């Protein structure tokens, strides 16, 4: 009989069937592809859409706020901002109150792109929710995991 910590070949299908992380990751990738496809006419990925939605605020959020909302480290946020900045959709500014800090705002061109993306997102969101019975419960459970 195998010890509990022994690596056996029959463990692989058990993990494949039961691993919460694996199934959440697979679902996340499938959902991300769905939204990427939907947002393509606006020239955005789902990650860029989410990032720009954080920037859709009366006051330009700080990198710290963006990082917290998206649950990303600042280096990853910076890397995700660079292509948007090159396209002229966002501006990274020195914080007037703390020169060590940065704030990010959408440019008028960015607002235009985001406005074009919103109806695409809404359609994708509605179609995705039709595939998931009790979508609000699923969202709540996913928030509990994060």
Secondary structure, DSSP 8 states (H G I E B T S, - for coil): ---TTS--THHHHHHHHH-HHHHHHHHHHHHHHHHHHHHGGGT--HHHHHHHHHH-SSS-EEHHHHHHHHT--HHHHHHHHHHHHHTTSEEEEE-SS-TTSEEEEE-HHHHHHHHHHHHHHHHHHHHHHHHSTTHHHHHHHHHHH-
